[in-house]
C-alpha cells in the first residue's frame, strides 16, 4: 500500500471495503499490519488480533508472556503520556484465556517506579487481571546482550523478564517526543534496557535503531493511538495539545509499525530519523509498499 493511500484511509475513516483488491485477495493470510479505528481500546485490540488469528496465534498454553507498555511517568492515564490501562488489562486477560502460565509487565521508568506504576493505572490493571508487575529500578534486574548489527549501541543491559519470556508484546502509546519527535514501537523499547543515559549521550535516533535489531524481538507491536499527545511530550504539560484518533496499530514488524504510526501522527517516516536507520539496519521493512495492510473499523 502506498503511503498516500494509507494516509487517505487513515484520515477519512474509510472501511476495509475500499482497500485495493490485492490486499483483500490475500485476506486469509496473516497480515503484515492492521490499523483499527473506532470503538474503544479493548474493542480495537480484539478486532486487530482477530485479523492475526486471535491471541492463540501468539500465546500457547504454558508460556510466559511479557507485556512492555509505556508507564514511564507518574501521571494519570488521561494525560496521554502512558498506555491506556484498559488496553493492558484486556491483553493480560486474553493471554490467560489462551493458557499463559504467567503474564509479567515492567518498564524502566523515568519517574520513581512505584509512583509511575501506580499513577499510570497500569499496575492495578495488570493485577486485576491476574498478572504480575516486575520492578526495573536496579541494574541487578538486567543482563548483558550483544547487538552485532548495532552501530553505536553494540551491547545493552536488557531486563531479565524480557530475556526469559516466551512471548513479548510491545504496547506503547503514540505521542510526541521532544528528543525524537515521536514515540511509538521502537522508542518504547528504551524501557527494556538499563542505561538510557547512553542513548541521550551518544545519539537517541541511532541507539533506538540499534536496539531494534536485537534478535529477541516483540512477537507483536500494539500501538495505542486513542488520544494522541501532539505537543509537550513525552511527559505532557498543561499546554499540551491532543488529537482523538481512536486508533490501534498492530504489526509484528516494528519498523512498519512506526511508519504507520508516523503517518497517523500527521508526519512522514523521514521526519523521524530512527525509523529509516532501523530499516537500513534490517530491523524491519522500510516501506508499507507491497505489505498486507488492513484498515478496519469497529
C-alpha positions in Angstrom: 0.0 0.0 0.0 1.4 3.4 -1.0 1.9 5.9 1.8 -0.6 8.3 0.3 -3.2 5.5 0.2 -2.7 4.7 3.9 -2.9 8.4 4.8 -6.1 8.8 2.9 -7.7 5.8 4.6 -6.4 6.9 8.0 -7.7 10.4 7.6 -11.0 9.7 6.1 -12.1 6.7 8.2 -13.0 4.6 5.1 -13.8 1.0 5.6 -11.9 -2.1 4.5 -14.2 -2.5 1.5 -12.5 0.4 -0.3 -9.0 -1.1 0.0 -7.3 -2.1 -3.2 -8.2 -5.6 -4.5 -4.8 -7.3 -4.0 -5.0 -6.6 -0.3 -8.4 -8.2 0.0 -7.4 -11.1 -2.2 -4.9 -12.3 0.4 -7.1 -11.6 3.4 -6.9 -15.2 4.6 -3.1 -14.9 5.3 -1.8 -13.3 8.4 -1.4 -9.6 7.7 1.7 -7.5 8.0 -0.1 -4.6 9.7 -3.5 -3.9 11.0 -5.0 -0.4 11.8 -8.3 -0.4 13.6 -10.3 2.8 14.2 -13.4 3.4 16.3 -14.8 1.8 19.4 -12.6 1.8 22.5 -9.2 0.5 23.3 -10.3 -3.1 24.1 -12.6 -3.5 21.1 -9.9 -2.2 18.8 -7.5 -4.8 20.3 -9.9 -7.6 19.8 -10.6 -6.6 16.2 -6.9 -6.3 15.4 -6.0 -9.7 17.0 -8.8 -11.4 15.1 -7.0 -10.5 11.9 -3.9 -12.3 13.1 -5.9 -15.4 14.0 -6.6 -14.4 17.6 -4.4 -14.4 20.7 -3.7 -18.1 20.2 -1.6 -17.2 17.1 0.9 -15.7 19.6 0.3 -17.3 23.0 0.4 -21.1 23.6 -0.6 -22.9 26.8 2.1 -22.9 29.5 4.0 -19.9 28.1 5.3 -16.9 29.9 4.2 -13.6 28.4 5.9 -10.2 28.9 4.0 -7.0 28.1 6.1 -3.8 27.8 3.7 -0.8 28.0 4.7 2.8 28.4 4.2 3.5 32.0 7.3 5.7 32.5 5.6 8.6 34.1 3.7 9.1 37.3 0.8 10.8 35.6 -2.9 10.0 35.1 -3.6 7.9 32.0 -5.9 10.7 30.8 -2.8 12.7 30.1 -1.9 10.6 27.1 1.7 10.0 28.3 1.2 6.4 29.1 -0.5 3.4 27.6 -4.3 3.0 28.2 -4.6 0.7 31.2 -7.8 -0.8 29.9 -5.9 -2.0 26.8 -3.2 -3.7 29.0 -5.9 -5.3 31.2 -7.6 -6.8 28.2 -4.3 -8.1 26.8 -3.5 -9.7 30.2 -7.0 -11.3 30.3 -6.8 -12.8 26.9 -3.3 -14.1 27.4 -4.5 -16.1 30.4 -7.5 -17.2 28.3 -5.0 -18.6 25.8 -3.4 -20.6 28.6 -0.4 -18.4 29.5 1.3 -19.6 32.6 2.4 -16.2 33.7 2.0 -12.6 32.4 4.5 -10.0 33.5 4.6 -6.3 32.9 7.5 -3.9 33.5 9.1 -0.6 32.5 12.3 1.1 33.3 10.5 4.3 34.3 11.6 8.0 34.2 9.7 8.9 37.4 10.0 6.8 40.6 8.9 3.3 39.5 6.4 2.8 42.3 4.7 6.1 41.6 4.8 5.6 37.8 3.3 2.1 38.1 0.6 3.3 40.4 -0.4 6.6 38.8 -0.4 5.3 35.2 -3.2 2.9 36.3 -1.3 0.0 34.7 -0.2 -1.8 37.9 -3.8 -2.0 39.1 -5.0 -3.1 35.6 -2.4 -5.9 35.4 -3.0 -7.2 38.9 -6.8 -7.1 38.4 -6.4 -9.4 35.5 -4.1 -11.8 37.5 -0.8 -10.6 36.1 2.4 -9.5 37.8 4.4 -6.3 37.7 8.2 -6.5 37.9 10.5 -3.8 39.2 13.1 -2.4 36.8 14.7 0.2 39.1 18.0 -1.6 39.6 20.8 -2.8 37.4 20.5 -6.2 39.1 17.4 -7.0 37.0 19.2 -6.5 33.7 21.6 -8.8 31.8 24.1 -8.0 29.0 23.3 -8.9 25.4 25.2 -8.3 22.2 23.9 -6.2 19.3 26.0 -7.3 16.4 24.0 -5.1 13.9 24.3 -2.1 16.1 26.3 0.9 15.0 26.6 3.0 18.2 24.9 0.6 20.7 26.8 -2.7 20.4 25.8 -4.1 23.8 23.0 -3.4 26.2 21.6 -4.5 29.5 18.1 -6.0 29.0 15.6 -6.7 31.7 15.5 -10.3 32.8 11.8 -10.7 32.2 12.3 -9.8 28.5 15.1 -12.4 28.3 13.1 -15.2 29.9 9.8 -14.6 28.1 8.3 -16.9 25.5 6.1 -14.2 24.1 6.6 -10.4 24.1 4.0 -7.7 23.4 5.4 -4.2 22.9 2.5 -1.8 23.7 3.4 1.8 23.6 1.3 4.9 23.5 1.6 7.1 20.4 2.8 10.6 21.3 5.1 13.5 20.6 8.6 13.3 22.0 10.9 16.3 22.5 14.0 14.4 21.5 13.0 12.1 18.7 9.8 13.9 17.6 7.7 10.7 18.0 7.3 7.8 20.5 5.9 4.6 19.1 7.1 1.0 18.9 10.9 1.4 18.5 11.2 4.2 21.0 9.2 2.3 23.7 11.9 -0.4 23.8 14.1 2.1 25.7 12.2 1.0 28.8 13.5 -2.6 28.4 17.2 -1.5 28.8 19.0 -0.2 31.8 21.3 2.7 30.7 19.0 5.1 28.8 21.5 7.9 29.5 23.8 6.2 27.0 21.2 6.8 24.3 20.9 10.5 25.2 24.7 10.9 25.4 25.6 9.2 22.1 22.5 9.7 19.9 18.9 8.8 20.6 18.0 8.0 17.0 20.9 5.7 16.3 20.7 3.9 19.6 16.9 3.4 19.2 17.6 1.9 15.8 20.4 -0.2 17.1 18.4 -1.9 19.8 15.5 -2.6 17.4 18.0 -5.0 15.7 18.2 -7.2 18.9 17.5 -10.8 18.0 14.8 -11.3 20.6 12.1 -9.1 19.1 8.5 -8.4 20.2 6.0 -11.0 18.9 3.6 -8.2 18.2 3.8 -4.4 18.5 0.5 -2.9 19.5 0.4 0.9 19.4 -2.2 2.7 21.4 -3.3 5.7 19.3 -6.5 6.5 21.1 -5.9 10.0 22.4 -2.6 11.2 20.9 -0.4 13.9 22.5 0.7 16.2 19.8 2.9 18.5 21.9 4.6 18.6 25.3 5.8 15.1 25.2 7.0 12.8 26.5 5.6 13.6 29.9 3.0 16.1 28.9 2.3 19.7 30.1 -0.7 21.8 30.9 -0.3 23.4 27.5 -0.1 20.0 25.6 -2.3 19.6 22.6 -4.1 16.4 21.8 -6.0 14.7 18.9 -8.5 12.0 19.3 -7.6 9.3 16.7 -9.4 6.3 18.4 -7.0 4.0 16.6 -4.8 1.0 17.3 -2.0 -0.2 15.1 -0.6 -3.7 15.3 2.3 -5.3 13.5 5.0 -7.9 14.1 7.3 -5.6 12.1 8.5 -2.9 14.5 9.7 -0.6 11.7 6.4 -0.9 9.7 4.5 -0.2 12.9 6.4 3.0 13.3 6.0 4.0 9.7 2.2 3.6 10.0 2.3 5.5 13.4 4.3 8.4 11.9 1.7 8.7 9.1 -1.2 8.6 11.6 0.6 11.2 13.7 0.5 13.5 10.7 4.1 13.3 9.7 6.3 11.3 7.3 8.7 8.5 8.2 11.6 10.5 7.1 10.8 13.2 9.7 11.9 10.7 12.4 15.5 9.5 11.6 15.4 6.4 13.8 12.8 4.8 11.5 15.0 5.0 8.4 18.1 3.9 10.4 16.2 0.9 11.8 15.1 -0.2 8.3 18.6 0.3 6.9 20.0 -2.0 9.6 17.5 -4.7 9.0 15.2 -4.2 11.9 12.1 -4.3 9.7 10.5 -3.2 6.4 11.4 0.3 5.3 8.1 0.9 3.4 4.4 -0.1 3.5 4.6 -0.7 -0.2 3.7 -4.3 -1.0 2.7 -5.2 2.5 -0.7 -6.6 3.5 -2.1 -3.6 5.4 -5.6 -3.9 6.7 -7.6 -0.9 7.6 -10.6 -1.8 9.8 -13.3 0.0 11.7 -15.1 -1.2 14.9 
